[in-house]
């Protein structure tokens, strides 16, 4: 017989508290507050310390949850954009969001680097939803003959990650978004 505690759906107030905690932690990480005390984080989120520990028993669980939520947002955005835009525009808009994601990730990297055991496993697990999102968007754009069939979706990601890794100057995001437009223009099928 299933344990009642493990088979119950989370309560709506519990889900709201979790989201508030994740949002507060993300804001702190982006602000460079990697060593923020849990009691202070709970206070910022407007919940008790016990609530924080009930959702996140340690800092690693919190850091991982913030990172995973960002990945989930990006994956969900691909589906949403595909529903409301033509294929090429959905791909373009998602790639712009990917640039924003990279910019945010650069800000939370100090928090990610506190993850015990390193970030390799964390990053490896998170890569699949991003790859699936861009592969789906590219496949749809190919079907609609918006881009050439021999385009490798992962090459788009590599290009954007590459520009972000060499861009130390403020405002690199605008340059990366121009690169998106250049990449997509160069990906058009030759008729």
N, C-alpha and C positions, 0 to 999 in steps of 0.2 A: 504494500500500500504506500503511495507517495506521501512523503512528509508534507504536512499542510503548509509549513513555513516556506519550503522550497517551491511549492506548486502555485502559490498565490501570486497574483499580479501585483506589481508595486502600486501603492496608493498614489493618487494624483499629487497630494501634498509632498510626498516623498520624492516624486519625480521633479517637482518644481524646486525643492530644496537642492537636489542633486545638480540641476541646471544652474541655479544661483551660485553654488559652490564652484562649479566648473568655470562659469563666467568670471567670477571673482579671481580665481586662480590664474586663469588665462590673462586677465588684465594685469595682475601682479607680475607674472612672468614676462609679459611684453614690456612692463616698466622696469625690468631688470631685478625684481625682488625675488631672487631664487631662494633666499633663506628665510622667507616670510614664515613666522610662527603660525602654527595651526589655529591657536586661539584668536589671533588677529585676522586670519583668513575667514574664520567662522563669523567673526564680528562684522567684517565687510560684507559677507554674504547675507547677514541678517538671520543667522541660525546659531544654534548652540554648538559648543565644541563636541558634545556627544553625537549630534547629528552628523557633523563632519566625519568623525571617526567611524560611524556606522556605515557611511558610504565609502570612505577611503581610509582604511586602517593604517596606512603609512604614506609617506611622501611619494614613493614609487608608484603606488596605485593612483594617486592624484595626478602625477605628471603623465602617466600613461593614458589616463582617461581624457585629459586635456588634449593630448596629441591625437588620440583616436577620434575625438569629437570633431577636430578640424578635418581629419581625413573623411569622416562620414559626411560632413557638410559639403566637401568638395565632390564626393561621389553622388550625393543627392542632387547637387546643383547640375550635374551633367544630365540627369534624368529630367529635371525641371526645364532646363534650357532646351532640351530636345523636344519637349512638349509645346513650347511657346515660340520657337524660332525655326526658320528654315535650317537645314543641316549645316551649311557652311557658317552661318551666323551663330548657331549654337556652339559649334566647335571654336570659333573665334572668341566668343564670350567666355567659354569655359577656360580657354587658354589664358585669357586676361585674369580670370579668377585664380588660376594656377600661379601666375606671377604674384598676385597678392598673397597667396598661401605661402610661397617661398619667402616673401618679404617678412611675413609674420613669423614663419619658422625660424628665420635668422634671428629674430628678436627673442624667441623662446628657447633657442639652442642652449644658452647657459643653464636653463632649468632642465632641459633634456639631458644635458651632460652630467647631471647629478644622479641620473638613473643608475642604480646599482647593477653591476654586471655589464654596463655599457649600452649603447643605443643600437647596436647592430641587429639584435633580435627584434627590437621595437620597430625599427625602420623596415626590416624584412617583412614583418606581418602587415604593415600598413601599405606596402607598395601595391598589393593586388587590387584593392578598390580603385586606386588611381589609374593603374594600367587598364583595368576593365572599363573605366569611364572613358578614357581617351580612345581606346580601341573601338568601343561602341559608336562614339561620335564620328570617328574617322571612317568606319565601315559604312555608316549611313551617308556620309558625304560622298564616299566613293560610289555607292549605289545610285545616288542622285547626280553623278558625274560632275560634282563640284571640285573634286580633287582627283589626281591621278591614282590609278589602282595600285601602283607600285610603292606608294608612300608607306613607310613604317611608322606607325603612331608613336612608338617609343623614341624615334629620332626627334620628334617635336619636344618631348619632355627633356631629352638630353640637351637640346639647343637652349631651352629656357633655363635649365639648371646650370648649364655652362655659363651663360651670360650673367647669371646671378652670382656665381662663384668668383668671377673676376671683377664684379662691379662693387667697388668699395665706396664710390661717391654717392652722396645723397641724390635721389631722383633716378636711380638706375631702373626703377620700375617702368618709367615712361619709355626708356630706351628698349626695355624688354618687350613692352607692348607693341612698339613699332616693329620689333623683330617678328612678333606674331603675324602682323600684317604682311611683312616681307615673306615669311615662310609660307603663308597661305597663298599669296599671289604667285610664288614660285612653284606651288603644288598644283596649279590648275592643269587640267589635261590639255595636251597639245592636240588640236583638232585638225 
